[in-house]
Amino acid sequence: MRKYAIPLTILCIISGFFLAFQLKAQSKTTNFDAISQKNANLIKVIQALEKEIESQEDQIEIMRNQFNELQNQSTKGQLQDLQQEIRQAKIKAGLTPVIGKGIIITLDDNKEGLLNSPHEDPNKYIIHYEHLLNLINELKIGGAEAIAINGQRLITNSEIRCVGNLILINTTRIAPPFEICAIGSPKLMLESVSLGQLNLLKAAHYPVTVIEKDDLILPAYKGEMQFKYVNPH
């Protein structure tokens, strides 16, 4: 038995080494598989997060484009509203040509009366600025929205005044015949002027004509608008 003791001991030692090596190898394989599985799971999580981020980025881009579109629409709408307000303000101020239905009143001096009455005061037979002022006021009472005399558009600070034998409108000299164009309701304006100055002129034998027109065009005010003392409040 002793002669087999040493070989058996060596065999046992070698077997122990092999067994230990095998166990260690199995342990490493198990750890490697676990790590590989964990890494695979992490990769899946990362990929899922990346897809979620891409989806969120796409959604953000869509929302940003929608916001920009709404903002542009709002800006365009505000700009259009502002432009419309400016157009209306310019129309009311007389700073733009206008068209509409209205009437044209033409007046002239009573030349026949001047010829037949050479010894009478000639002022009795000529159109004075007061006649024009009265007609303008009566047209406004009748709802006239825009008025011009001999191509001179009347605005809020227009003047109709007499300088010697001259009549000035907007500092521009005008002479007879006088053509008064007014846009508004022809019916209401005619009713208004017929009750006052127009009938008086006809009764005094001044040449007076009145016509209605559907597409009456009035020019824009051509003078300057300077304000020395008025400021926004």
Buried (B, 14 or more C-beta within 10 A) or exposed (E): EEEEEEEEEEEEEEEEEEEEEEEEEEEEEEEEEEEEEEEEEEEEEEEEEEEEEEEEEEEEEEEEEEEEEEEEEEEEEEEEEEEEEEEEEBBEBBBBBBEBEBBBBBBBBBEEBBEEEEEEEEEEBBBEBEBBEBBBBBBBBBBBBBBBBBEBBBBEEBEBEEEEEEBBBBEEEBEBEBBBBBBBBBEBBBEBBBEBBBEEBEEEEBBBEBEEBEEBEBBBBEBEEEEEEEEEE
